[in-house]
Amino acid sequence: MGLVTYLWGKDWDLPTLITNCAKAKTFGVELRIEHAHAVTLDLSKNQRLEVKKQFTDSRVTCLGMGTNQAYHYTDTTRLNAEIEGTKAFIKLSHDIGGTGVKVKPNAFPKGVSKEKTIEQIGKALNEVGKFGADYGQAIRVEVHGRGTQELPNLKAIMDVADHPNVKVCWNCNDQDLIGEGLESNFNLVKDRFGDTVHIREVNVGAYPYATLAKLFTAIDYEGWILLECRTNPANKVAAMKEQRKLWNKMVKQARRELKG
């Protein structure tokens, strides 16, 4: 289990972040941009090496950057800027010892056909996927955005984005349950999963996390389960420990059920 710095880790500088993750035994970190860890594109070569060293000297794995780069924009200049920005984050992730960059297919713009947007996003993902492969950095496509987070639409995007370095990052949205339900939607993209999954608090709300744990257990998923939590507990290290224990309990139960 690991942590996305969204909310629970956003106010921790890098040494504190690494220390707290180690205490909670959440041994991987996706660094969301613009947070207190201060891992940004303007870091010098030596500063990037120092970030890498802080991770390698610890038990915590740097999983790379969690960005807001997106490719649905109708303005060509903006689209190209998003692509080039992604490439810059790929280089940063490489330099700090990360393994990938999280991006978003973020919307279906008004006045443009869904098919055209799907094609545009997919082609952009192939471009950054190819670039990322040269740096050993996976492109993690978060299931995100109005319309684009619906799994049939995300699958259509991934059908265009067929570069093997472009992967799906499951995101535990309410939209996972629409249509034919969680298992059907899960199966649409399970062959394209990468090494990161985002979950919220597994004991808050109605999302069927026990079922999700069973689905991932059934496919022998070996990636990182990353906490991207929404609440504001006073003791976030204790909360991280609790979530890890609750998730592991669900996985153990799933294993028992699958063995029959």
N, C-alpha and C positions, 0 to 999 in steps of 0.2 A: 504494500500500500504506500501511496505517496500523497503529495499535497500540491494543489494549484494555489498560488499565492493570493488568488481572488478572495477578498474579505479576511479570512482567518490569518493569512500571512502578509497582508499588504503593508502593515506598519512595522515589520521587522527588518532591520538591516541584515546584510548577508550573514555575518557571523551568528547573529541571533536566530535567523531562519534555520541555518544549518544545525545549530545546537538544539533548537526546539524540535526539529524533525527527528533528530537522533534520539532525544528523550522519549518521543512518542512512538518510536520505531516505525515511523513513516519515512522510508528510506529513499524516496525519490521526490524531486521537486520540478514542477513546470513553472518557470518564471514569467508571470504576467508582466507586461510592460508597464512603465510609469508607476512602479511600486517602490517601497522604501529600500529594497535590495539594491537599487541603483545600477542594475545591469542594463546598460543602454547602448545605443548604436555609436555614441560619441566616445566610448571608452578607447583608450590608446591600446596599442599592441601589448605593452607591458601590463596595463591594467587588466586586460583580458586574460593574460597568463596568470595574474594574481587570483582572479576569480576561479579559474580552473584549478589552481593549486589549493584553494580553500576547500573545494569539493574533493579533490583527490586525497587530501590529508584527513578526510572525514569518512564516515560510513554512508554518507548521503550522496546519491547519484544525481547529477545535473541532467535533467531530461530535455533541456533546451528552452526555447522561448515560446510563450503563449501570446500570440499577436492578435491584432484586430484586422489584419490584411484581408481584403475581400475583393471579389472580381465581378460584381454584378453591375458596376457603374456604366451608364450609357455614354458618358463623356470619355473619349478615347484617351485624352491626356491624363485623366484621373485613373483610368484602368491601367495605363502603362506605369504610372507612378506606384500603384499598388503592387504590380508585378516586380518592379525594380526594388521597392521597399522590402518585399519578401526576400529577394536575393540578398539584400544587406543583412537581414535577420538570419538568413542561412549562414552567412559568413561569421556573424557574431556567435551563433550557437556552436558552430565548428570550433571557433577559437576558445570558447570557455569549456569545451569538453562535452557539450550537449549532443543529443542524438536526433533532434528534429525540431520542427517549427509548426506550431498550431495556427491554422488559418480558418477563415469562415466563408461559406457561401451565404450571403447575408440577406438577400431579399429578391423578390421579383419586381423590378421597376414598373411603374404604371406606363401604359402606352407602348410596351414592348411585349412581344409574344413570349410565353413561357419557354417555348422551344428554343427561341433565339438566345435567351438568357442562359438556359442550360448549356447550350453549345458554347457560349462565350466563357462561362465559368469553367467548364470542362477543359477547354483548350488552354486557358490560363493556368489551370492546375497542372496540365501536362508540361507546360513550359517551366514552371517552378519545380515540378517534380524531377525533371531531367537535370536542372541546375543543382538541386539539392543532392541528387545521387552522386554528383562529382565531388561533393564535400562530405559524403556519408551522413546526410541529414534527411530523415523522412519528412514528408509533408503530411501533416495530420489534419484532416478535414473535419472540423467539429460539426456535428449535426446541429445546425444553428440557423436562425433567421426566419422571418415571417414567410411562410410558404416553403422555403428551402429546407426547413427542418422536418417537414413531413417526409417520411422514409421513401415513399415511391418517387418523390421528386429528387431526393438525395441519391437514390439508386440511379436515376436517369443521368444525373450529373456524373456519377462515378463510371457509368457506362461510356461516357465521352472521355473522362479522365482515366484512361486505361494504362497510363504509365505505372509500372509496378512499384514505384516509389511513392505513389499517392495512396494514402491510407485513410480509413474512416476512424474518427474518434467519437465513439458513442457518448451521448451527453445527458441521458435521463430526462428527457422533456415529456411533458404531458401528451404531446402529439405522438409519442411512441405507441400510445394505446388506442389511437383512432383507427378507423377502417376495420381490418380483420384482427386487430389486436397486437399485443406485444410480441408474441412469438413469431407471427407472420412478418411483422415489420423487421424484427431482428434478423430473420432468415434472408431478407432482401439484401442485406449488406454484410452478413457475417463472413463471407469469403474475402472481404476487403478490409477487415479490421487491422489496425496497426497495433502499436505497443502501448497505447494509452486509452483509458476510459475515464470519463468524468462522472462522478456520482455526487448527490447531495447527502444530507443527513439521512441515514437509512431508517431512522426511527421518527421521522417528521413527515407528515403528509401521507398521501394515499398511494404513492408510486409503489408498484409491486416489486420491491427489491429482492425479496426471497425468490421470486420467479426469475428475476434477472440473474441472480447468483447461480441458479440452476442452469440457465441457458448458457452462461459462460463456462460453467463447470463441465457441461456436456460436450463442449467443443475443445476442452483442455486448454483454455485460454491461458497464456503465459505472460501477458503484458502487465502493465501497471494499472491499478485501480486508484485513481486520484481524487481526493476530497476537494470538491469545489462547493463549499458550504455557504449557506445564506444567513444563518443565525449569528448572534454576537455573544457567545458565552464569555463569562468573565475569565475563565481559565481555559484558554484555547488548547494548550498542550494536553490537559486532561480530557478535553472534548475529542481531540484527535485520537487519543488512546481508546476512548469509549467507542468511537466509530470503527476503529480497526477491529476491536473485539467483536462488535456486533456483526460486521461484515464477515469475519472469519467464522463466526458461529453459523451464519447462513450458508457459507460454502461447505462447512462440515455436514450440515443437514442435507444439502443438495447431493453431496457425495453418497450419503447413506441412502437417500431415495433412489439415486441412479443405479446403485448396486442392487436395489430391489430387496 
